[in-house]
Amino acid sequence: MHRRNFLKSGIALGLVAVPTWSRAAPTPALPKTVGEAHRFDYAMLKGQARSLAAAPYRAPSEALPASVRKLDWDQFQAIRYNPDHGLWAKEGLRFEARFFHLGLFFKTPVRMYEVENGQAQEIAYDPSMFDYGKSGLRGETLPPDLGFAGFQLLYHTDHKRDIAAFLGASYFRAVGGDMQYGLSTRGLAIDTGMSRDEEFPRFTAFWFERPERKSDLLTVYALMDSPSVAGAYRFVIHPASTLVMDVDAALYPRKPIERLGVAPLTSMYLFGENENRINHDWRPEIHDSDGLAIWRGNGEWVWRPLVNPEALRFNAYADESPRGFGLLQRDRNFDHYQDDGAFYERRPSLWVEPRSNWGKGSVQLVELPAADETFDNIVAFWNPAETPKPGQELLFAYRLYWGRKPPVAPALARVVATRTGLGGIVGQKRKYFSWRFAVDFAGGDLGMLGKDAVVEPVISASRGKIEITSVRPLASINGLRAMFDLKPTDTKPDPVNLRLYLRVDGQPLTETWLYQWTPPRVRPPL
């Protein structure tokens, strides 16, 4: 398994997540079932995962019919789901589940079950669930046990647009009130950003617990398997303007895992106001997320703007008992994107809030080079300090918030923009190369500052010399702009780590801005 294939899967998820039925709707029909009903609860699922981890790993079969295996992009997109065959369709419940067909990047069947009164019944693949249109497929020629690739969930407030989708390995996405897909997450990440191939655990089966008629909560269970780990997951999903998912994960390693990624978030950053390595596009900015936010266990708030690097970058931010982290889209101004098709200003932010003490570890950030916006090149996750070992049970509980804003925010002023460019003093001849950083802060207690208040920028750099520092009011945002130049003192191409916050009379006014700047290999003329 290779990372790029699963990232392509994520792209497909965003494009096929809203299928519609193009013909006259047939008589409503419930999904067919197969096999006998059996007892089911989360404790039993954890026991199944533990037993699975104790046995040798068995790779899944991808023995699809040739007609399904050879589907190209347009043919796969031509397959439409019949909404009358959705789980709980026309039953007066507030939720409905519809299923994705196998094909294209999705070649491994996933089993689906409905749970009612503690009994689980498997849902059968049925060709009548789909309109094959111009895909070239004929339902009557496909095997009756073909299976599904994944599923999407709909809420009673909108019967055409879905609120969440699970498709490809352990990837899933959800939307907030803007009903706009963007970044994704997955059940688990293993060895992300390392020199060897990343391992992608996959959800092999899902169980949908039938909700009460007027319930706003839907519980979905999943079984995970991979060469390194097996796991049991429970998702309690609450749709709203900020969609909330409570996640419980029980992990059972088969072998030691060098880099375990808990609550891994995956996004795209091509370029923005702070980094424009790719400057051939007519749009000012292209990204699903513009920064990593961390609320550390000691109460410090950190903002790390994202970049599209020339080579893989890996950073680990050590912490103990983190209060939360997330990949956010803070910039909500359409004028900054000018894309009336992708609507990047509507992309949801995703915040992870631990519901238990995660102990020591680090929030880790992987940034990969990307040439276009179809490649998700950003990954952030929690990595426990202790290496997982066979025989352990690792329990993680956390809450995911999908929407415009995370549920918490610093009381301090926040970073609202980061800009960079050639340093020096305008109008004076430059005698050496330097790079300028301008960081804008707004909100918090900045409105309490008097005219005589002395605001001090606290700046540090891992290499180089800081010079030409300043802080001044910025009326357009009712905030402050901090500026400084970094003068390299060597010719090393290694990244430079920068840190900045503002204070007055020793009291912090802002969250902490972190940045990683790579000196250009070919420096601009003076």
GULUMVEX-425548 format. One record per residue: residue in three letters; z, x, y of N, C-alpha, C, CB in turn. Coordinates in steps of 0.05 Angstrom, whole numbers, plus 5000, padded with zeros to 4 digits. Each point is the difference from the previous one (the first is absolute). Glycine has a CB too. Layout:
REM GULUMVEX-425548
alaZXYZXYZXYZXY;...
END
This chain:
REM GULUMVEX-425548
met500050174976500049835024500050185025502549634975;his495850305044499950165025500649825024496650304979;arg504749825041500949865023497849845014503550355005;arg494249774999497949875015499149734987498550455016;asn501549544957499249754986502049785007497950274963;phe504749795038501949795006499949935029502950154962;leu496550045055499749935029497649815004502250445013;lys495749614972497749825001500949724990496850384993;ser504949614988501149754990501449855023500550194954;gly500949965062501449875023498149885019503750334995;ile494049805009497949905018499049734989498750475015;ala500749534959499149754988502049785002497350274968;leu505349805030502149805002499849865027502950274971;gly496649885050499949885026497649825004502550395017;leu495349664967497649855004499749774982498050425015;val503249594961499649784981502449824999497050284974;ala505049765044502549854998499849715009502350435006;val495449485003499849725009497549874988502450125043;pro497549864930497649874988500149705005499850374965;thr497849515035499849715004498149894979501050045049;trp499349714946498349864980497649885014504049904970;ser493650185022497649935016498749754990499450485009;arg501449424967498749764990501949765004497450274966;ala501649495027501749775001502350044980496149705013;ala506450254996502350054984500149824976502550155041;pro498049954935500249844976502749854999497050324976;thr503449525004502549864996502350214998497749614978;pro504550365037502250204998500850054972501649855044;ala498750414949500750084973502050225002495549874982;leu506750105003502150214999498950244985503749665003;pro497350585002499250234983500849954971500550315039;lys497849784943500549984972502150214992495349824991;thr506050134987502050194990499250114973503649765026;val497850454965499450124975502750094987495350155015;gly504949844959502450094987502349815002498550465008;glu503849624982502449845001501850085023499849964951;ala501649845060501950065021502450164989498749575024;his502550594993502350174992502050035022497050254968;arg505549815026502150035020499350245018503449814969;phe497450165057499450215019502149995022495149994989;asp505850255019501550045025499850295007503249614991;tyr497950465033499750285009501550194982499649835047;ala502750104942501450174982498350074975504449815016;met494249994974498250054977497750185008501349554981;leu497750425043497850175009500950295002498049615025;lys504450434985501150275002500350124972502449895043;gly498549954938500250104973497350074988504149724995;gln493950125012497250064991499050275011499149504996;ala501550545030499150255013501550244988499049755042;arg503650224953501550224988498950074972504149855026;ser495349954958498950054974497250135002502649614982;leu495950305037497350115004500250305007498349565016;ala503650525000500450275009500950184976501049845046;ala500350044935500950164977497850064980504549795006;ala493250084997497750044982497950175014501049564976;pro497350575008497850155013498249825016500250334962;tyr498749785060498349855017497349944987502250215040;arg496949554963497449924989498249925023502049854956;ala495850295048498249955022498749724996499150505007;pro500549355014498749744997497150024993503349815033;ser495749984955497249994993498449905024501149924951;glu496550195053498249915021497449924987502150295035;ala498049604940497749934985498949735009501750264961;leu497149735062498949755011497249964990502950055041;pro496249704959497149954994498350155020501149544981;ala496650555010498250155017499349865025498250214959;ser501449525039499349855024502150005022497349714971;val505350305021502250025018500450285010502249624977;arg497550575005500450285007498050105020501950084955;lys495749815045497850105017499749855026497750134959;leu504249695047499849855026500050195023502349614979;asp495950365040500150165024501649855022495550224989;trp504649895034501749895022499149715007500750465018;asp496749504986499149735008500449804978496750225030;gln502849864945500449824978502949924997496150204977;phe505749995026502849944997500949815023500850444978;gln498249615046500749835022498949714997500150415029;ala497949564954498849744997501749814983495550215004;ile506449904981501849844983502049855018499450324961;arg500849425035501849835016501949864981496549945037;tyr505950024973502149864984499949705005502850415001;asn497649434979500249715003502949935006496149934968;pro504449995057502849955007501449784984498750155045;asp499749674944501249794983501250114975496749685019;his502750564973501250124977502250205007495649954977;gly505350055048502250175008502649904987497750105043;leu504150094953502649924989501549845020500150424972;trp500749345020501449805017498349865020504150274994;ala493249765004498249865018500449704997496750384998;lys503349485024500249705000502649904988495149994996;glu506950185002502649914989502149955021498950254959;gly500449785067501949945021502050225005499449534989;leu500250714999501850225005499050155025501250044951;arg500550135060499350145024498550264995504049805022;phe495750274952498750254993497849944980504150265009;glu493949924991497949984980499150294994498549545016;ala500950514958499050274992497249974990504650154988;arg493650035020497350014991499550294989498449645033;phe499750384949499750254986497450145006502849814964;phe497350465036497650165004498650064974502250215041;his495249794960498350074976499950304996497349585007;leu502450504969499650294994497250095008503249964962;gly496650305044497450115008500350205023497749584985;leu500250565021499950205021502050224995498449655033;phe503750374985502150214996502249904981499050175046;phe501049584947502249874986499249944971501749805043;lys498850394939499049994973502249974979496250285016;thr506249704992502349984981501249725002500950505004;pro499049354975501249725001503050015005496449854969;val504449955047502849955006500849724989499850315042;arg502449674944500849754988501649845020499950204954;met499849535046501349825019501649794985496450085034;tyr506049864976501749804987501249825021501050324962;glu499549435030501649825016502749974987495949755016;val506250245001502749974990501249745010500750514998;glu500249324984501349755008502349954981495649815017;asn506750144996502549944984500650234980499249515006;gly500350745003500750234983498150054978504649915011;gln493149944988498050044980497450115013502049634971;ala496850585017497650125010497649924983502650395019;gln495249534993497649924986497650165012501949534990;glu496650604993497850165010497749835010501350374968;ile497549715054497749865012497450124989502749895042;ala495649944947497550094987497850045020501449774958;tyr497050435038497550035015498149774992500550515002;asp498249385018498349774996497650035018503849704986;pro493750325004497750035018499749785021497850234962;ser503349535032499749785019501750055025499249694963;met502550525037501650075023498250125022504050084971;phe493650015021498350155019497249885003502650414987;asp496449625037497249955005498750285001500849565026;tyr497450504955498950274998497650045019501550014953;gly497549785059498050025021497750204993503549895032;lys496050304986497950194996501050264987497749805039;ser504650194948501150244988498450094975504549875017;gly494049954972498550064975501649944975497750355025;leu504949594978501749934977499649714991503350355015;arg496949604960500049734989502649964985494950004996;gly506749815014502649964989500149954970501249835044;glu496950024946500049934972499650244982498349555012;thr500650674998499650244984502350205000495149935008;leu506850025009502350195003502149944979499150045049;pro502350164942502149954979502349835011498850444979;pro502349395004502149815009502650145007497949654972;asp502450605020502550155006499550225021501749904954;leu496350065063499250215019502450095018495349815000;gly506250005010502350075017499350015029501850254962;phe500249835054499849995029500550285012501549525001;ala497650525024500550265013502549995018495150084999;gly505649695011502349975018500149725010499650485014;phe501949485008500349735010500550005030501849854956;gln497949925056500649955028501849755002495750225016;leu505949775005501849785005499249855025503750244977;leu496449505022499549835023502549835006495049994990;tyr505349945035502349845009498949745011502750415011;his499049384988499049735006499049965028503349844967;thr497450345052499149975027497150075004504650115014;asp494150024967497250085002498950034971500750245045;his497549584948499049994972497550184997502049544995;lys497250605025497750174998500650305002497349635019;arg504750444998500750285004502550074985497849995045;asp502150234940502350084984502050165016497050014960;ile505549995029502250145014500750264986501749565015;ala497550484960500650254986498050034977505049975013;ala494650284979498250054978500950254986496249795024;phe503750204949500750234983497550074984504949864997;leu494050385007497550074988499750304999497949575016;gly501750544960499550294997502650154996495949955028;ala504550174948502350164994502549845007497550435009;ser504349675009502349845008499849945030502850214964;tyr494749785047499649955029500449705006496850395002;phe504349555021500049735010500250005031502249844957;arg497049945054499949965030501149735006496150315005;ala504649655021500849745010499449995029503749964965;val496649805046499449955028502349875014495149964990;gly505150085036501949865017498649765013502650425008;gly498449515016499049765014497150035009504649915013;asp494450334990497250045008498149964978501650325033;met499349644942498349964976497950224998500849505004;gln500050745002498150235000501050214980498749905048;tyr499750174933500750224982499750275015498649734960;gly502950475031499850275011500950204979500749825046;leu501650304959501150204981500949864974501450305039;ser499149874941500949894974502550164991495349854988;thr505950054991502150154987499549984970503349915037;arg498450214947499749994971502850034987495350195002;gly504749764972502650014987501250285000498549634972;leu499950585023501150274998497850205004503549844968;ala497250395043498250235003501150234984498449845046;ile499850314941500950244985498250235007501749714962;asp499550515047498650255006497949975022500950144953;thr499749695067498149975022500050255018500949504999;gly496750585007499650235019500550274987501449705035;met498550324938500450254987497350124992504649854983;ser495450395007497650144993498649884976501950415020;arg499649454963498949874976499449715006502550324970;asp496149555012499249725003502549825002495750084976;glu504249745042502249805003500049814977499750045050;glu502649874941500249814979500549725012501950354969;phe496649455021500149735011501249814979496150105030;pro506549864970501149794982498749735006504450254998;arg495449594982498649745003501849774990495550234995;phe504249555019501249754991498349894977502049915046;thr499150064931498549914976500249704996500750444980;ala501449435031500449714997501649895023499750054949;phe499849705057501549865021501149734989497250225036;trp505149704974501249744994500649855026502150194957;phe496949575045500349835023502149794994495250085015;glu507049934999502149804996499449755016503450364991;arg496349424995499349755014502149935021497649844958;pro501650135067502049945021500749715001498250385026;glu504049564986500749725006498049885019504950094992;arg494949655008497949875015500050075030500249634967;lys502250385045500150055029501050295006501049515007;ser498850664973501050285004498150175016502549964957;asp498550205061498550195015500050284987501049745042;leu500350284935500250264986498549994974504550085021;leu494150144973498550034975500950264987496149735018;thr504650264957500950234985497850084980504849875005;val494450384997497950124982501250244987496249835029;tyr503450214945501050234985497650164991504149754985;ala496350515010497950174991501050224982497549915042;leu501050164938500650224982498250235007501449684963;met499850565040498550245007499950204977501349945048;asp496550204950499850214980498250235010500649654964;ser500050595027498450245007500950224981499549865049;pro499150374951500850224983502850105006495350134997;ser505749845027502650115008502349805001497550345025;val501949414977502149815005499249724991501750285038;ala500349554955499649724997502049865019498450044951;gly501049725057501849875019499849705000499650405027;ala502449474983500149715003500549945030501849934953;tyr496649885058500149935028500549705004497050395011;arg504449555010500349725008499449985030503549914964;phe494849915043499249955028500849725008496150334997;val505549645024500749735010498649995028504549974975;ile493549855027498250005023500549765017496550244973;his503949815053500549785020497950025022505050004989;pro493049835011497950015021501249905027496449934966;ala502750205056500849935027498450175019504749864986;ser495850115040498650175019500550304994500449645035;thr502050424955500550254987500649944971501850225042;leu496349854940500349944972502050204988495349824996;val506650084988502150174989499850004969503049905039;met497350334950500150034971502550164992494949994997;asp506849894987502250144988499050124974503549705021;val496850574976499050144977502350124984495650105024;asp504549854950501950144983498350154979503649655007;ala497050614990498550164981501950154982496350065033;ala503249924941501550154979498050194987503349624993;leu497250645010498150214990501250154977498150045046;tyr500250024934500950144976498150234995502149574980;pro498550675028498250234997499550084971501550165045;arg496149914949499350114974500350315000496849624992;lys503050495032500250295003500950065028496350084966;pro504550175040500850075028497649955019503350344982;ile497449565041497949955021500650175024499349524983;glu498950655024500550195021500149875027497750344974;arg500549475032500049875026499749704995498050405023;leu504349464978500149714997499949875027502750044957;gly495549775046499649865026500949714997496350315012;val506049625000501149734999499149855025504050164974;ala495249595023499049845022497750145015504549785005;pro493450314981497950155013498249825017500150324962;leu499449765062498349855019497450165003504049805024;thr493850064976497350135003498549875023499950104950;ser499050075068498649905023497750175008504349805016;met494450145006497750145009500450085029497049764968;tyr502550505038500050095028497550185002505149985006;leu492949935009497650165005500250165025497349664975;phe503250205048500550145025501349815019496150314993;gly505249805028501349845020500450165025502449744965;glu499350175053500350135026501150284998500749555020;asn500950514959501250264997498350204984504449785003;glu493750114981498550184983497249894996504250154976;asn493850005033497249904998498250224989500849705039;arg500050404938498450214986497249894994504250214981;ile495749535012497449874995499349845025500849984949;asn497350115066499549885026497249895003503350315019;his495549614958497249905002499949705000498550414977;asp503749455023500049714999500249885028502250014954;trp496649765050500049875026502749875006495149934995;arg506550024985502649875005502150215008498849644967;pro503050295051502050195010502050084978499549815045;glu501350014937502050064980499349844974503650095035;ile497050044942499749864974502350084983494950005004;his506949814990502250054982501449734993500650465020;asp500449544955501749774991502950045009496949934961;ser503950325042502750075009499850235019502249834956;asp499650195063499950235019502450184998497249725030;gly504850214954502350184998501949934978499650065048;leu502050144944502249974981502649975015497550264964;ala504049535032502649965012502150034979498149695035;ile504150454972502250044982502649945014497450354974;trp504349495014502749955009501850154981498949545022;arg502050694986501450184982502949904994497350385018;gly503849734961502749914992502150065021498750084954;asn500950125063501950075022499549835025500350464981;gly497849365018499449825023497850095018504749894998;glu494250354998497950105017497449864994502250455002;trp496349485019497349884998497950215004501849555015;val496350474967497950205002497249865001502950344975;trp495449765042497249905000498150244996501349625031;arg497150374949498150214994497249895001503450234970;pro495149835052497249905001498450124977500349965050;leu497849884940498350094978497650165010501449604974;val497550565008497650165007498149994976502750305031;asn494849764975498050044979499450304999497949535008;pro503450614973499950295000497450114988504950004997;glu494650255007497750134988500550074971498750195044;ala503849834948500850054972502549854995497950465000;leu502749504974502449854993502550105014497949904956;arg503749925054502650075012502249854985497950085045;phe504250064949502449884987502450075016497850034955;asn503849765052502550045014502249844987497550085043;ala504950044956502349864989502250005021498850134953;tyr502349635052502149975020502649924985496749855036;ala505050364961502449974984501949795012499650484985;asp501849374997501849805009501949934978496549815032;glu505650034975501849904981500649715007502150454992;ser497649374989500449715004498449905024504650044980;pro492749995019498449915023500349705004496750364991;arg503249565035500249725007497349854999504050125028;gly493850044973497449884998497850195009502149565008;phe495550384985497750155009497549824997502150454987;gly495849635027497649834998497650135014502949604998;leu494750314994497650075014499349765018498350294962;leu501749775064499849785020497450025016504949995004;gln494249785005497749995019501349905026496449904964;arg504550295052501449935025498049915022503650324989;asp494049805011498049945021498749744993499250495009;arg501349305008499049734995497949925021504349884978;asn494550315035498249945022497150014990503350195034;phe495349584966497350004990498250205015500649524988;asp499950515038498350185016500150294990500849705039;his501450374947500250274989498450054975504550025020;tyr494449764968498450024975497249905004504149944974;gln495549845041497449885005498549944975499950265042;asp501549654937498749924975500549714995500650474981;asp497449365024500349724997499249904972499149955049;gly500850234932499649934972502350084983495150065007;ala505950194997502250094984502749935012497250384985;phe502949585042502549915014502450184992498249535001;tyr501550735005502250184993502649945014496550344992;glu503349535031502549945015501649784986497750125042;arg501149754938501549794985501150104973497049675022;arg502550584971500850104974503150004999495850294997;pro505349624980502949984998501350274998499549564978;ser502950465032501850234995501549934974500550125050;leu500550094937501549964975502650165001495749914974;trp506649965025502650135002501549974973500249905050;val500950324942501650014975502950025007496250234975;glu505449585015502950005005501550024973499449735042;pro501950504952501550024975502249784999499150504999;arg501249384978502149804995502350124984496649635003;ser503350634992502150144986500150285011499449724958;asn502650435034500350275010498150194984504849915013;trp493250205001498050174987500950294998496549695017;gly505850384994501050274998498450205014501849874957;lys498150385033498650225013497150014991504250265002;gly494149825016497250034995498550055025500449704961;ser497150205041498450045024497849795001501050494999;val498449445026497649845005497750205002502549635025;gln495550344958497850194998497449885010502350224961;leu496249945054497549915012497750174991502549835040;val495550054949497550154992497849905017501650054952;glu497050135061497749945017497650154989502949925041;leu495049934953497550114988497749985020501649884954;pro496650315045497649985017498349774992500150495007;ala498949365013498249774995497650025018504049724986;ala493750215004497550015015499349735011498450374972;asp502749415017499449745010502349814994495050084994;glu504849685016502249814999500349864973499549935048;thr498750124933500349884974501850164981495449815006;phe505850405004501750174983502849995010496150304990;asp505749594993502950005007501150284996500449514987;asn500450625035500750294999502950065007495350095012;ile506349704991502850045007501849884979498849995049;val503250164942502049904980502850085010496650024961;ala505349795038502750065007501849874979499050035050;phe503150114941501849894979502750145001495949904972;trp506049995013502650124997500050174974502349625026;asn498750624976500250184977502950074995495350185009;pro505949734969502850074994500350304996500749554980;ala501650565028500450294998500250084971502449995043;glu498749844939500350074972497549934985504949925003;thr494150274981497649964984500549804978498550475011;pro499949324987500449814978499550134973498649635031;lys503150294949499850114973499949784979502550415016;pro496449664961499849804979502849904992495850224983;gly504449525010502549894992501549875022500250334965;gln499049725060501449895023499049715005500650465020;glu501149394993499249745013500450045029501349724960;leu496550265055500050035029499649735013498350474997;leu503749445018499949735013499650035030502949814964;phe495150065046499450005029499749715009497850464998;ala503549475024499849745012499350035029503349804968;tyr494650075041499250025028498649755009499650504995;arg500149485031498649765012497650105016504449745002;leu493450134995497650065015499549785021498050244960;tyr501449855064499349825022497250055009504849985015;trp493449824983497250015008499749845026498450074952;gly500850055070499549855024499550185024502949654982;arg497150245041499450155025502250205006497449615017;lys505150314979502250185007502050014977499449895048;pro501850344948502250014980502449845008498450464987;pro503449474995502249835007502150145017499249764958;val500750505044501950165016498450195017503649974964;ala497750115058498750185019502250165014496049695007;pro503450555002502050155014500949875026498250414979;ala504449625028500949915026499050195022504049794979;leu495250455013498950205018497149945007503150344980;ala495849795040497249975007498350114977501150045049;arg496649834946498350074978497550155011501649604974;val497250565008497550125006497849794999501550454981;val496949525040497949815000497250135001503149685023;ala496850584982497450145000500550304998497849625027;thr500450514959499950294999497250105006503850014966;arg495950165053497350115007500250315001498949585026;thr498950544966499950295000497350105012503050014959;gly497050235050497650125012500550285010498449545012;leu499650585000500250275010502250025021495150074990;gly506550145008502250045019499150155025503150004961;gly498950085055499550145025500349825024496950294975;ile502749835049500349865025497249945011504550225009;val495049524996497449935011499550145027500349554977;gly497450565026499250145024500750305000500749585023;gln500850514958500650284997498750124976504449935023;lys494650314979498650134978502050054977496650215032;arg502649724944501750054977499850294991499549524986;lys502850605010500050284991500550034970501750125045;tyr499049664942500449994971499849724990503050415003;phe496749564971499749744988502849874996495850164976;ser504449585030502349844994499249724995502950305029;trp498949544960499349724993502149815012497850154957;arg501249645056501649815014500849764982497850145044;phe504749784960501049764986501249815020500950264958;ala498249495042501149795018501049784982496850125038;val505849824965501349804983501249785018501050354963;asp498249405033501049785016502249854986495449965021;phe506749984994502349854989500449745017502250434984;ala498549365002500549745014502349854986495249985015;gly506149844999502149844988502750135002496649804970;gly505250105013502750115000501449965026498650334967;asp502949875041501649995025498650135024504149994972;leu493350055026498650145022500249855026496950204967;gly503349535031500349845025502650055015497149664978;met504850465009502650055013500150265016502149754963;leu495750415034500050265014499849975030497950204959;gly503849935055499950005029498050215010504749855002;lys494650145023498050185011501050294999498349645030;asp504350404970501050275000500750104972501849915045;ala497749934935500650094972498350234993501449534987;val499850675001498550244991499549974970502150305036;val495449654957499249974972499050274989498849505007;glu502450584971499450264989498449984974504250185021;pro493549954977498650004974501150224982495849835022;val505050094954501150194980497750064981504949845005;ile494050404996497650074986500450254983497149795036;ser502050204939500150244983497350034985505149974996;ala494350274997497550064985500650214979497149895040;ser501750084936500450204979498750275006500249624968;arg497750385050498750245009498949965027498950134953;gly500750085062498749985026502049975022496149804978;lys502950185047501649985024499549745014499950505005;ile502349355001499949755015500050075030502449744963;glu495750135051499950055029498949755015499350504991;ile500949515035499049785018501149734990495850275011;thr506849714987501349754991500449825024502250244962;ser497749505033500549805022500749734988496950255031;val504549594984500449724994499749845025503250114962;arg495249685037499649855025499649704993498050405023;pro502649424996499749724995497049934995504049905029;leu495649904954497349904995500149705004498950384967;ala500249535056500449725008498449814982500750155047;ser497149934942498349824984501449904975496050245018;ile506049914973501549924976502949965006496750244971;asn504149785054502849985008501750204984499449525012;gly499450724985501350204984499850285012499149724960;leu501050485022499950285008497950144984504849995013;arg494050225000498150174986501250295000496049705014;ala504350414962500850274997497650174994504749874984;met495150375029497750174996500950294996497049695027;phe501650454956500550294998497650134987504949924995;asp494950345009497950164988501250184978497350005043;leu501250054936500850194980498150235000502049644971;lys499050605035498550245000500350154974500450045050;pro497549984933500350154975500750295005496849684978;thr504950435007500850295003499050174976504049855026;asp494350024957498850154979497349874993504650144981;thr494049965000497449894993500049864973497950365027;lys504549584963500249874974498949725001504150274990;pro494549644989498849735000502049794990495650214992;asp506949875001501949824989500849795020501750364969;pro499049395022500949805019502650075014497849664971;val502550245053502450045016501549735001497850375028;asn504849644966501649765001501449975027500750044950;leu499049735062501049955027502149774998495650165022;arg506349854996502149805001500749955029501950134955;leu498549615053500549935028501649745001495850235014;tyr506249775004501249755008501050045029501449884952;leu499249905061500950015028503049925001495449895017;arg506050245002502849935003500850025030501050174954;val501249705053501050025027503150044998496349705018;asp504650514994502850075000501150024971500649775044;gly497750354939500750044972499749764982503150335017;gln496249444994499749764984497049954993504149805022;pro495250174952497349954993499049745011500650254958;leu496949765053498749765011497949894981500950175045;thr498050004937497749934985500450074970497150075040;glu501249814944499850094972498850284999499449524984;thr500750604993499050284997497150004992504650154988;trp493849985028497150044995499650254984498849755042;leu500050234935499250234984497050024998504249974973;tyr494750275027497150034999499350264986499549745042;gln498250264945499150254987497250055010502849924959;trp497050315055497550085013498850244987501549805043;thr496050194950498650244989498350135021500049784954;pro500550475052498350145020497150004991503950295013;pro494249675005497250004992499150284991499249625033;arg499150384947499050264991498150125020500349844953;val498250005061498350095022501249885026495850054971;arg505350115046501449905023498049955023504150244986;pro496449545029498249945023499950235020500949504993;pro496950535021499950215021501949945023495250084988;leu505850135024501949975022498649925025503050344980;
END
